Amino acid sequence: MLLRLFFISLSTLVFSTFAASGVFAQSSDEDAHLAIENPADLPKEEALRIYESLQKRMARGYGGAQLDLLLNYQDWPLFNDAPYISATHGQRYVNSYANRMAHNYGTLQEGEKLPMGSVLAKDSVTVTDEGNIHPGALFVMEKLAEGANPETGDWRYIMVMPDGSLFGDTMGFRAPAVAYCHDCHEAVADRDYTFFVPEEYIVGN
């Protein structure tokens, strides 16, 4: 417990340091994570090169959370051909992974739902126009059994920091800290509360 609290304190310090330096801009929602104020505008090839250089380090870091549902997530189907900036994830470059249970994630139609056990994972990288590059948080959604949590459309939201500390889990630790996640995903309620990859980044397009 003391070690976990240390990691959370360290993560908070890192956020505070970058915020003071102007890298971050506060979101309009005070409960939301901080957004990157000056993200770099990268071509696909450069964004992919940066991600690949950090990929193993990121997997090791997130692994510190010891969440079985994320085991080997980088081996899951990847739905984007290069990392892309996500405004809903703090202007960070993200990748959209989905486990095998989420077999219809890429073809989901209005009114359809993903099956119980589906897990979506978005890892992220901060890249600023000043050349600051470092791993960001891992954003996770897990589809629960029908009726398990009607307030979130039966989705569980988890945010893991780059050092493996748990920022929040709507079904457990610091649930209020990530409650805003579903507020954002309400915008895509007709797609079972899931955002998808921008068309120009979809694999095969």
N, C-alpha and C positions, 0 to 999 in steps of 0.2 A: 504493500500500500504506500509506504514512504517513497519507494522508487517511482511509482506511478505519479504521485503528487509532484516529485521532482521534475519528471518529464513534462508535466502539464505546466509547471512554473517556467521551465526553460522555453517551452513553445510560446508561452505568453510573452516572455522577454524578447524572443526573436521577432514576434509580430510587432511589439511596441517599438523595437529598434528600427525596423523598416518603416513603420508609420511615421516616426519622428524624422526620418531622412527624406520623406516625401515619396517613397516608392509606392506606398499604399494610399488610397483615398477611401474615406469612410462611406459605406453604402448608405442609401437613404433609409434602409431598415437597420436600426441600431443593433438588432439581434443577429444580423447577417454577418458572414465572414467579410473581412476587409478585401477590397478590390484593388487590383494593380492600377495605379494612376497612369503609368506610361508604358504599356506593353509594347514590345517590339513588333513590327510588321514584317514577318518572315515569309519567304517563299516556302513551299512545301518541302523542298529538298533540305533546306537549312533546319526547319523545325524538326524534321525526321532525324537528321544527324544529331542534333542536340539531345533529343529524347533517347536515341540509342546509346549515347555516351553516358546517360544517367540511369538507364533502365535497370541494370542489375543492382545498383545502389538503392534505387527506389524500392525494388522488391524486398531487399534485405531490411530496409527501414520499416516499411509497412508490416513486415513479418513479425516485428516486435509486438504487435497487437495480439498475436496468437489467436486469430479468428479463423476457425476451420473453414468457414464459408468462403474465405479469400485464398485458400491454398492454391498456389500455382495459377493465379488469375491471369498472368500474362500469357499463359498457354491457351486461354479461352479464345473463341472467335472474336476477332477485332473488326469493327464495322467502319472504321475510317482508314483512308490510305496515308494519312499524315496527321500529326497533331494539329488541332485547330483552336482558335481563341473562343472561349465560352464566356459570354457576358454573364450568364447565370452562375458561373463558378469563379467569379472574381477577376475576369479578364485574363485567366491563365490558359495556357495551351493544354488541352486535354485529349485523352484517348477514350473511346467507348468500347468496353469489353462486356460480353454477356456470357453467362455459363450455358451449358448445353440444355438445361431446363428451359431457358428463355429462347427456345428455337424459333419462335415467331416474332422476336423483337424487331427484326429488320423488315418484316412484312405486315406489321400490326395495322389493322384498319380501324376506322372509327367505330367505337362500341365494343371492340374485341378486348380481351384481357390476356395477360401473361399467366401461365400456370403457377400454382404454388411451388415454391422452391426456386423460382427464377431469381437470379442475382445479377445485378448490373453494377459494374465498377468503372469509375472514371478516375484514372490517375492524372496528375497535373504537374506542370512545370511552369515556374515563373521565369519569364524572359522580359527584361525591360529594355527600352531603347538606349539605356546607358551601359548595357552589357552585363547587368546582373543576371545570373543564371543559377537556379537552384531548384530542387524538388519542391513540389507543393503538396497539398493534402490529397488523400484518396477519398473519393466520395462514393458511397455504396448504398444501393437499394436492394432490399430483399423482400420478395412477395410472400406474404404470410397466408395462413389458411383463411378461407372466407369467414368474415365476421370476427377475426382476431383483433382487429383495430379499425373499426369503421371510420374513425375520425381522420385516418390517413389513407383511406381507400385500401386498407389491409397491406400497406407498405411499411417497412421498417427502414429508417434512414440512419446511416452511420458515417461519421467523419473521422478518419485516421490521419494523424499528423505524420510528417516525414520521418520522425524519429520513432514511430510506432506507438506513441502515446494516443490514447483514445480521447478525442475532443468531445464526442457526444454520441449517444445511441438513443433513439426515440423509444426503445423498449427497455432501457436500463440506465446506464451511467450518464449523468448530466443530460437527461432527456430534454429539458427546456432549452439547452444550448443549441440544439439542432431542430427544434420545432419549426423554425422558419423554413426549413427545406420543403416541407409539404405545402406551405403557403405559396411558394414559388411554383411548385409542380402542379398546383391547381390550374394553372394556365393551360395545361395539356391534359386535362381530365378526360377528354374524349379519346385520348390515346393511352388509357390506363395510367395516367399521370407520368408518362415517360417522354422525355425529350429525345430527339433522334439527331443523327449526324447531319450537318448542312449538306445540301445536295451535291455541291462541288467536291466534297470530301468523302462521299460514299464509295466504298470499295467497289470497283468495277465500272464506275461512272467516268 
